[in-house]
């Protein structure tokens, strides 16, 4: 009888609040922290889980921290790791790319994918610190970054109160 194995899924979010403009998008010159949440959606547990990144964009990106050890992930469990990089220049072929690897040291379960992230001109932001209420007659989409083309990460129902940290462009807010 074979042992039940882990099966990994992941989500990532770009955090450029400390060394960028905080819009969640990449711009030249920004130092970015990539938050990666790895979930074991399989039936089994394995050994230590490692996340690695390999720069696939040459001089356009400098990978400062390219490895995160998450420890063991039981079935149904999620943990977060962080990778750090800087965008040095806009690649000629479009987005910056990195190869993301997630693997289990004992059973060999793995994910190996190339992630392409566009380098944008950026959106002018203004810091603020206040509560805002979702108004209107329908829920509001929550995006991973200040762009309609970024991933939708959730919705806020009408009447929700959230803390706004910054406003970008045409009505985008960074909220907690």
C-alpha positions in Angstrom: 0.0 0.0 0.0 1.5 3.3 -1.0 1.7 6.2 1.5 -0.6 9.1 1.1 1.4 12.1 -0.3 1.1 15.8 0.2 -0.1 17.9 -2.7 0.8 21.6 -2.8 -1.1 24.6 -3.8 0.2 28.2 -3.4 -0.8 31.8 -3.6 1.6 34.8 -3.7 1.4 38.5 -3.0 3.9 41.2 -3.8 4.6 43.6 -0.9 6.3 46.8 -2.0 5.2 49.0 1.0 8.7 49.3 2.6 10.9 49.9 -0.4 8.4 50.9 -3.2 5.2 52.9 -3.7 3.0 50.2 -2.0 0.7 49.6 -5.0 1.4 45.8 -5.1 2.8 46.1 -8.6 6.4 46.0 -9.8 8.3 49.1 -10.9 12.0 49.5 -11.7 14.0 50.3 -8.6 11.6 48.7 -6.1 12.7 46.2 -3.5 9.9 43.7 -3.1 8.9 41.0 -0.6 7.0 38.1 -2.1 4.7 36.5 0.4 4.0 32.9 -0.5 1.3 30.9 1.2 1.7 27.1 0.6 -1.1 24.8 1.4 -1.0 21.0 1.6 -4.3 20.0 -0.2 -3.2 16.4 -0.3 -4.2 13.5 1.9 -0.7 12.9 3.5 2.0 14.7 5.2 5.7 14.5 4.4 9.0 16.1 5.4 10.3 19.6 5.5 8.8 21.8 2.8 11.1 24.2 1.0 10.3 27.1 -1.3 12.9 28.3 -3.8 13.1 30.9 -6.5 15.4 31.1 -9.5 15.9 34.3 -11.4 14.8 33.8 -15.0 15.2 37.4 -16.0 19.0 38.0 -15.9 20.1 41.5 -14.9 16.5 42.8 -14.7 16.1 41.2 -11.3 18.3 40.7 -8.3 17.2 37.9 -6.0 18.2 38.7 -2.5 16.4 35.9 -0.6 15.6 33.0 -2.8 14.8 30.3 -0.3 12.3 29.8 2.5 12.0 26.8 4.8 8.4 26.2 5.9 8.8 23.0 8.0 6.4 20.1 7.9 2.9 20.7 6.4 0.2 18.3 7.6 -2.7 17.6 5.3 -5.0 20.6 5.2 -2.3 22.9 6.7 -0.9 26.2 5.3 2.3 28.1 6.1 3.8 31.3 4.8 7.3 32.0 3.5 9.0 35.1 2.1 11.3 35.8 -0.8 13.0 39.1 -1.5 14.1 40.7 -4.7 14.8 44.0 -6.5 13.7 45.0 -10.0 16.8 46.5 -11.6 15.4 47.2 -15.1 12.4 46.4 -17.3 13.1 43.3 -19.3 13.1 43.6 -23.0 10.8 40.6 -23.4 8.1 42.0 -21.0 7.6 40.7 -17.5 10.2 39.6 -14.9 10.2 35.9 -14.5 11.2 33.6 -11.7 11.0 29.8 -11.4 9.2 28.9 -8.2 9.9 25.5 -6.7 8.0 24.0 -3.8 9.0 20.5 -2.6 8.9 18.0 0.2 12.2 16.6 1.4 11.0 13.1 2.1 8.3 12.2 -0.4 9.4 14.4 -3.3 6.0 16.0 -3.9 6.7 19.2 -5.8 5.5 22.2 -7.7 7.8 23.8 -10.3 6.4 26.8 -12.2 7.6 29.9 -13.9 5.8 33.0 -12.6 5.8 36.1 -14.9 5.1 39.4 -13.3 4.7 42.6 -15.3 6.9 45.6 -14.6 4.6 48.7 -14.7 5.0 52.4 -14.7 3.3 52.6 -11.3 0.4 54.5 -9.9 0.8 57.6 -7.8 -0.2 56.8 -4.3 -1.1 58.8 -1.2 -0.8 57.4 2.3 -3.8 57.7 4.6 -5.0 56.0 7.8 -8.7 55.9 8.2 -11.7 53.6 8.2 -13.8 53.3 5.0 -17.2 51.8 4.5 -18.2 49.8 1.5 -21.3 51.6 0.1 -23.6 50.9 -2.8 -25.8 48.0 -3.6 -23.3 45.2 -4.4 -20.1 43.8 -3.0 -16.7 45.2 -3.9 -13.9 43.1 -5.4 -10.6 43.0 -3.6 -7.6 42.9 -5.8 -4.0 41.8 -5.0 -2.7 45.1 -6.4 -3.8 48.5 -7.7 -4.9 47.1 -11.1 -8.0 45.5 -12.6 -5.8 43.0 -14.2 -4.4 41.8 -10.9 -5.8 38.7 -9.2 -9.1 39.0 -7.3 -8.4 37.8 -3.7 -11.9 38.3 -2.3 -14.9 40.5 -2.0 -16.2 42.9 0.7 -19.9 42.9 1.3 -21.8 46.2 1.4 -21.5 47.7 4.9 -18.0 46.3 5.5 -15.6 48.6 7.4 -11.9 48.3 6.5 -8.8 50.3 7.4 -7.4 52.2 4.4 -3.6 52.7 4.3 -3.2 54.3 0.9 -5.1 55.5 -2.1 -3.9 54.9 -5.7 -5.1 56.3 -9.0 -8.8 56.0 -9.7 -10.2 54.7 -6.5 -7.8 51.8 -5.6 -7.1 51.5 -1.9 -4.7 49.4 0.1 -6.7 48.1 3.0 -6.3 45.9 6.1 
